[in-house]
Amino acid sequence: MGGGIVGCALAAFLAEDGARVRLYEREHLAAGASGRNSGLLQHPMDEALSGVYAASAALYEELGHGFELPAEAVGVLVVSEDAAALEPTRADLAARFPELRAEALDPATLHTAEPVLAEGLAAFRLDTGLPVPPAAATQAFAARARAAGAELIEGVAATPVVAAGRATGVRSASGEAPAGAVVVAAGPWTSAVVDPTGAWRPIAPLWGVNVELRLAQPPRHAVEEGGIQDLQHADGGLANLFSLVTRDGVSALGSTFLTEQPEPTEVAPALLERGARFVPELGGTQVVSVRACARPMSADGRPLLGPLADGLFVAAGHGPWGISLGPGSARLVADAVLGRPAEIPAELAAARFQPAA
Ligand SMILES: Cc1cc2nc3c(=O)[nH]c(=O)nc-3n(C[C@H](O)[C@H](O)[C@H](O)COP(=O)(O)OP(=O)(O)OC[C@H]3O[C@@H](n4cnc5c(N)ncnc54)[C@H](O)[C@@H]3O)c2cc1C
């Protein structure tokens, strides 16, 4: 259940490996964050997730079905108004992830690299970041799932049927259907789908607003305010962090980190105002559209993957990194569903959060 990036990739992998697959999406495919994100495939800066990220990158290389991967990374510029606060972050990332080549840029180099940035900012560059249209990966995996024979049902909400600790099927408005295995990939709503009593709540929504606009001179890099790598919890205390991702002349300006669902048009002016401190041109730019969506934030900042009970699997909780990690996670969970040897790292296993008996 769930037609986001994770559910659609799972449907594709399971169907291609011979399973009979039916995916339930309560709205339409990519209705949640999978269709409304900033569209950047980027390293998640967490050792526990590096393997899943590498697996996802390989899966994106061979995805096809209308999905086009940029030839090379644009680079992520991490910027701050406070140079002293940024340097420890850079040094930490440089030590932990040498492959990202976290490189500090002096003011002259920064100005040459990105003349549209405000004067006086501190910045370092990370060797990562492939911009893609927000819904493109989900749509491509959906097309691949259909081509492999999966049935994708839109406009129908579903919940697992669990009897005596075992998932035996799926319940929807049209009744109950038996199933050999049930996978919940319902993003931020996963906790409620698994346990409608509310006792089990390891995943909660963290709402983000993105403003889409066309800049006369968009930055060549993806630009992010320092701080996202510290975002481990749904109550991480960050209400607003600047980010700007551009692809094909359209820029996504982000974003908020809110526990309550915001009204996007009310939040947009504050995002533009904050963004103009980093990219002054944002102050006078015409907005194309504004959208809100929820990150599925887990209690420890890492996804929940694999079995939770007999026949019941979870694939959710990717927080701000679901597009970057979704396919790799889906592959791991598909293998678990198919009874292949488990390779899900213990720190990502869904069962680390045990539902109430
Ligand atoms: C503003 C913002 C920007 C982001 N930018 C990036 C980025 O640049 N790069 C990146 O890697 N990640 C980014 N993310 C994170 C990423 O978008 C998410 O982690 C990812 O989309 C989650 O995918 P999912 O499939 O787990 O969940 P979702 O996309 O939320 O999909 C879950 C689906 O389940 C459906 N559903 C819910 N309940 C039921 C039910 N009972 N029955 C059937 N269906 C149900 C929902 O309708 C929904 O379509 C961003 C997130 C936000 C909010």
The ligand as a MOL file (V3000), in Angstrom:
LIG
                    3D

  0  0  0     0  0            999 V3000
M  V30 BEGIN CTAB
M  V30 COUNTS 53 58 0 0 0
M  V30 BEGIN ATOM
M  V30 1 C 9.6660 19.6880 0.5310 0
M  V30 2 C 10.3560 18.3440 0.3550 0
M  V30 3 C 11.4520 18.2550 -0.4740 0
M  V30 4 C 12.1150 17.0300 -0.6250 0
M  V30 5 N 13.1910 16.9580 -1.4580 0
M  V30 6 C 13.8490 15.7810 -1.6100 0
M  V30 7 C 14.9780 15.6970 -2.4640 0
M  V30 8 O 15.3690 16.6760 -3.1190 0
M  V30 9 N 15.6300 14.5060 -2.5600 0
M  V30 10 C 15.2200 13.4040 -1.8480 0
M  V30 11 O 15.8730 12.3660 -1.9350 0
M  V30 12 N 14.1180 13.4470 -1.0650 0
M  V30 13 C 13.4360 14.6110 -0.9170 0
M  V30 14 N 12.3550 14.6780 -0.0930 0
M  V30 15 C 11.9230 13.4780 0.6210 0
M  V30 16 C 11.1250 12.5340 -0.2730 0
M  V30 17 O 10.2190 13.2850 -1.0560 0
M  V30 18 C 10.3770 11.5080 0.5750 0
M  V30 19 O 11.2480 10.8890 1.4970 0
M  V30 20 C 9.7830 10.4060 -0.3220 0
M  V30 21 O 9.0380 10.9790 -1.3650 0
M  V30 22 C 8.9280 9.4540 0.4820 0
M  V30 23 O 8.4380 8.4840 -0.4130 0
M  V30 24 P 7.4240 7.3520 0.0850 0
M  V30 25 O 7.1110 6.5050 -1.0800 0
M  V30 26 O 7.9690 6.6970 1.3160 0
M  V30 27 O 6.1600 8.1600 0.6110 0
M  V30 28 P 5.0800 9.1000 -0.1200 0
M  V30 29 O 5.6040 9.7890 -1.2920 0
M  V30 30 O 4.4830 9.9300 0.9660 0
M  V30 31 O 4.0010 8.0590 -0.6590 0
M  V30 32 C 3.1350 7.3990 0.2270 0
M  V30 33 C 1.8270 7.2040 -0.4960 0
M  V30 34 O 0.9790 6.3820 0.3180 0
M  V30 35 C -0.3550 6.7870 0.0750 0
M  V30 36 N -1.1730 6.2460 1.1630 0
M  V30 37 C -1.2410 6.6700 2.4390 0
M  V30 38 N -2.0770 5.9050 3.1440 0
M  V30 39 C -2.5620 4.9610 2.2850 0
M  V30 40 C -3.4850 3.8740 2.4080 0
M  V30 41 N -4.0730 3.5710 3.5770 0
M  V30 42 N -3.7300 3.1060 1.3230 0
M  V30 43 C -3.1500 3.3810 0.1420 0
M  V30 44 N -2.2860 4.4180 -0.0390 0
M  V30 45 C -1.9880 5.1760 1.0220 0
M  V30 46 C -0.2650 8.3050 -0.0060 0
M  V30 47 O -1.3620 8.8530 -0.6900 0
M  V30 48 C 1.0550 8.5000 -0.7410 0
M  V30 49 O 0.8730 8.6580 -2.1400 0
M  V30 50 C 11.6640 15.8820 0.0680 0
M  V30 51 C 10.5290 15.9770 0.8850 0
M  V30 52 C 9.8810 17.1830 1.0380 0
M  V30 53 C 8.6570 17.2510 1.9110 0
M  V30 END ATOM
M  V30 BEGIN BOND
M  V30 1 1 1 2
M  V30 2 1 2 3
M  V30 3 2 2 52
M  V30 4 2 3 4
M  V30 5 1 4 5
M  V30 6 1 4 50
M  V30 7 2 5 6
M  V30 8 1 6 7
M  V30 9 1 6 13
M  V30 10 2 7 8
M  V30 11 1 7 9
M  V30 12 1 9 10
M  V30 13 2 10 11
M  V30 14 1 10 12
M  V30 15 2 12 13
M  V30 16 1 13 14
M  V30 17 1 14 15
M  V30 18 1 14 50
M  V30 19 1 15 16
M  V30 20 1 16 17
M  V30 21 1 16 18
M  V30 22 1 18 19
M  V30 23 1 18 20
M  V30 24 1 20 21
M  V30 25 1 20 22
M  V30 26 1 22 23
M  V30 27 1 23 24
M  V30 28 2 24 25
M  V30 29 1 24 26
M  V30 30 1 24 27
M  V30 31 1 27 28
M  V30 32 2 28 29
M  V30 33 1 28 30
M  V30 34 1 28 31
M  V30 35 1 31 32
M  V30 36 1 32 33
M  V30 37 1 33 34
M  V30 38 1 33 48
M  V30 39 1 34 35
M  V30 40 1 35 36
M  V30 41 1 35 46
M  V30 42 1 36 37
M  V30 43 1 36 45
M  V30 44 2 37 38
M  V30 45 1 38 39
M  V30 46 1 39 40
M  V30 47 2 39 45
M  V30 48 1 40 41
M  V30 49 2 40 42
M  V30 50 1 42 43
M  V30 51 2 43 44
M  V30 52 1 44 45
M  V30 53 1 46 47
M  V30 54 1 46 48
M  V30 55 1 48 49
M  V30 56 2 50 51
M  V30 57 1 51 52
M  V30 58 1 52 53
M  V30 END BOND
M  V30 END CTAB
M  END
